[in-house]
């Protein structure tokens, strides 16, 4: 099992910045991919950004211009600073961990981000 601990969510004003972080522990087995997703009320979960241990990055189109994903070299962590937040960024944000070439995948419990106008 892999445990994911998310941090950085909270309440912010329109235009502000926040930084989401996630650390995996337990049966971490690189090569792997870590990612951030989000789900707003009444909407489907969407992928925001992912990064593999090999450095391959994929961004979701809705946030591509406002985020920069990173991972600490050699550590099972992922960070996602988001700039210029607006109310439609309000959602629960989830960390995701997947072991490449396997069906092993895990979700964090989620962290709420609320952006007020």
C-alpha positions in Angstrom: 0.0 0.0 0.0 1.0 3.6 -0.7 -0.2 6.5 1.5 -0.5 10.0 0.1 -0.4 13.0 2.3 -1.6 16.2 0.6 -1.1 19.8 1.9 -1.5 23.3 0.7 -5.2 23.6 0.3 -7.3 26.3 1.9 -9.2 29.5 1.3 -7.8 32.2 -1.0 -8.9 35.3 -2.8 -9.2 35.7 -6.5 -5.9 36.4 -8.1 -3.8 34.8 -5.3 -1.4 31.9 -5.5 -1.3 28.7 -3.6 1.0 25.7 -3.6 -0.2 22.1 -3.4 2.2 19.4 -2.2 1.9 15.7 -1.8 4.2 13.1 -0.4 3.9 9.3 -0.9 5.1 6.8 1.6 4.8 3.1 2.1 5.3 0.7 -0.8 6.7 3.4 -3.2 8.0 1.6 -6.3 9.6 3.7 -9.0 9.4 4.2 -11.9 6.2 5.9 -11.1 3.9 8.9 -12.0 2.6 11.4 -9.5 -0.2 13.7 -10.4 -2.7 16.3 -9.2 -6.4 16.1 -10.1 -9.4 18.0 -9.0 -13.1 17.6 -8.8 -15.6 20.5 -8.5 -19.1 19.9 -7.3 -21.2 18.3 -10.0 -18.3 17.9 -12.4 -16.1 15.1 -13.4 -12.6 14.7 -12.0 -10.0 16.3 -14.2 -6.2 15.8 -14.4 -4.2 19.0 -13.8 -0.6 17.9 -14.1 1.5 14.8 -13.9 5.2 14.0 -13.7 7.0 10.8 -13.9 10.2 9.8 -12.2 11.8 10.1 -15.6 10.7 13.8 -15.8 7.9 13.5 -18.3 5.3 16.1 -17.7 1.7 16.4 -18.9 -0.6 19.3 -18.1 -4.3 19.6 -18.3 -5.5 22.2 -20.7 -7.6 24.1 -18.2 -4.7 25.1 -16.0 -1.6 24.7 -18.2 -0.8 28.4 -18.3 -1.1 28.8 -14.5 0.8 25.9 -13.0 4.3 24.4 -12.9 4.6 20.9 -11.6 7.8 19.6 -10.0 9.2 16.7 -8.1 12.1 16.5 -5.7 14.7 14.4 -7.4 14.8 10.9 -6.0 11.8 11.5 -3.6 8.1 10.5 -4.0 6.8 14.1 -3.7 5.0 16.4 -6.1 4.4 20.1 -5.9 2.0 22.2 -7.9 2.0 26.0 -7.5 -1.0 27.6 -9.0 -1.2 31.3 -9.9 -4.0 33.7 -10.6 -6.7 31.6 -8.9 -10.3 32.3 -9.6 -13.6 31.1 -8.2 -14.0 28.3 -10.8 -10.8 26.8 -9.4 -12.8 25.9 -6.3 -12.7 22.1 -6.0 -11.3 19.2 -4.0 -7.8 18.5 -5.2 -6.5 15.0 -5.1 -3.0 13.6 -5.3 -2.5 10.4 -7.4 0.3 7.9 -7.5 0.7 5.2 -10.1 3.5 2.6 -10.6 4.4 2.5 -14.2 3.9 -0.8 -16.1 1.5 -2.0 -13.4 -2.1 -1.5 -12.3 -1.0 -0.2 -8.9 -2.6 3.2 -8.4 -3.5 5.2 -5.3 -5.5 8.4 -4.5 -5.1 10.8 -1.6 -8.0 11.8 0.5 -8.2 15.2 -1.1 -7.7 18.8 0.0 -10.3 21.5 -0.4 -9.4 24.7 -2.3 -11.9 27.5 -2.1 -11.4 30.7 -4.1 -13.6 33.7 -3.1 -14.4 36.6 -5.4 
